[in-house]
Amino acid sequence: MRYTAMIAAVTLASGFAHAQLIQPDSAVAGSEFNNQYLVTNAINGSGLPAGFGLDSVHATYTTFNHWTTASGALQAGNAWATFSFNDPQSLARFHMWNHLSNGVAADPGYAITRFNLELFDADSNLIGSLLNVSALPHVHVAQTFDFGLTHNISSVKITILANNGSTQYTGLAEVAFDAVPAPGAVALLGLGAITGLRRRR
């Protein structure tokens, strides 16, 4: 087996709104606040317009349009979600609409600011990862993280490591993936240049 480095850069949607987005078929989470803030809200397009693209603005935080963890999930190590595909996928980028608790929740600090992303095949073998990735709070469009084209992905796990203030709650609004980086994306390398590992056989 050989390991090669991957570089991830956080990208704000710019000039690639028509990328063909792939959404997971199912999701499970280590923590959910209640049945109004389930992780399935993050894969069903709730809070986004029909036929949304990466520059589509997500609606602000309310019931049934965000995944929110229970109180204390970060400290307990339960602030994670696994997104699964019925058929193995070839994917290159992770797109995340961050939590938008500002102005709605009692605490504006639910948004993800640092996370790990792990890619698994159908046998639960780790086939790629991006570690200690930075993300921006208070952004209503997708943030994109490029992990390089990887085949046979059956599930992707995100583990939230930090948020933008609150130690009690975290989560996200929506996720999607695609297979090929589109031209015109502007990488904010100073914010998100992260090295991970991908295993090749």
N, C-alpha and C positions, 0 to 999 in steps of 0.2 A: 504494500500500500504506500502511496505517496501523498504527502500533504503539500498544498500550495497556498500561498497567502492570497486573500481577497481584500480589496479595499472597498469600503462603503462610504458613500457621500450622501448626506441629506440634501434633497433637492426639493424646491418648492415648484408647484405646477407652473410651467411656463412654456407654451408652444408645443405641448404634447397632450392636449386634452382628449384627443381622439384615439389614444392607445387602447388596444383591445384588452379590457380588464377581465380578470378571472377571479371570481369570488369562491371562497370555500363552500363546501356542501353542508358542513356541520361544524359545531364548535362546542368545547367544554371549557370551564374555567375553574380555577382553584378557589375562587370566592366570588359571590354575587350579593349585592345589597338586598334585593328582594326580586319578586317575579316581574317587576316593572323595569328592571335594569339588568336583564339577562345578557349573557355574552352573545346570544343569537341576534340581539339588536345590532351587533357590529358586523354582521354578514348579510343583512337583508335589505340594505339600502334605506332603512328608515332614517329620516332627517335629510335625505338627499333627493333631488328631483329624478324623475324617471329618465333612464338613459344617461345617468350622470357620468361625468368625466373627471379627470384629476383636478381640474380647476373649478369644479362645482363647489359651491359654498355649503357647508353643512349647517343645518339649523342648530340653534342654541340648545343647550341641555334641558331636557324635559323627560317625562316618562316615556318609555318604549322607543327611545331613539339613541340611547347610549348603553354601553356596558359600564357599570360602576361596581367596584368591589365593596365588601363589607368593611366596617371600621377596623383598622389595625391590620389589614391584609399585607401591607408592605413589611411591617415588623415581623409578622408571622411567617413570611415567605410564601404566602398564598396568592400573591398578585401576579398570576400567570393565566394564560389562555392557550389552548391548542386548537388550531384550525385544520380541518381535515378535508381531503378530496376523495370522492368516490373512485376516481380513476387517477393513477399517477400522472403528475404534471411535469412539464419542463418549464421552469420559471427563472426569471432573472432579477425581478425587482419586487419589493414589498412597499405598498402604499398605505399610509395611515392617516386618517383624520383624527386628530388628537381630541382629548376630552375638552369640553367647552363649559366648564362649571363657572367661569367668571361671570359675575352679574346675576347668577341664578341661584347657585348653591350658597350655603352659609359661608363656605370657605372657597376662595377662588383658586386653590392650589391643587386641583386633582390631576392636572395634565401631566403626561409622561415627559420626563426630561432625560431619562437614561434607561436603556433596556438591553437585554440579550435576545437574539433571534436564533433559533436552532431548526434545522431542516432534517426530516427523517424520511426514510423509505418505508415500504409496506411492512418490512420486518422490524421496524423501530430502530434501525441502524442510523446513527448520526452521519449525515452525508454533507453537512455544511453548517457554518455558524457565523454570525456577526456578534461580537462581544463588546459590551460597554459602549453602546451606540448612543449618541446624543440626539435629542429631538427638541423642537421648539414649542413652548406653550402659546396659547392665545392665537392660534392659526386656524382659520376656518376652511382652508383648502387642504388637499392631500400633501403630505410630506413623503418623499420617495427615498428608498434605501436600496442601493444596487448591490447585490451579492454575487453577480455573475451567473451566467446561464448554468443551471444545474438540472439534471434529468432525474426522473423517477421519484419526484417528491410526492409523498402521500400525506404528510402532515407538517405543520409549522408551529412551533411553540414560541410565544413571546413571554418573557419574564421581565416584569417591570422592576427596576432597581431603585428609581427615585422619581419624585414628582416635583412640581414647582412651588412647594410650600407646605402643603398639608401632609402630615404623617398618618392621617386617618383613612383617607379614601383615595382611590385612583381608578383608572380604567381608560377607555377610549370610545370614539364615536363610530368608526367604520374602518374596515380593512379591505384591501383588494391586492391582486398580484398581476404581473404580466410577464411575458416571455422574453421580449427583446427591448432594450433601452431605445427610446425614440429619439430622433434628432431634435436639437433645439433645447434640450434640458440644460439648465444652468446649475451646476453643482456648487453648493456652499461648503467648500472643502474645509474652511476654518472651523466649521461647526460639526462636521460629521466624518472626518477622515478616520476610519477605524479599520484595523486589520483583524481579520478572522481567519479561520482555517476551513478548507474544503478537502474532504478525503476523496481521492480517486483510486479506482481499482484497475 
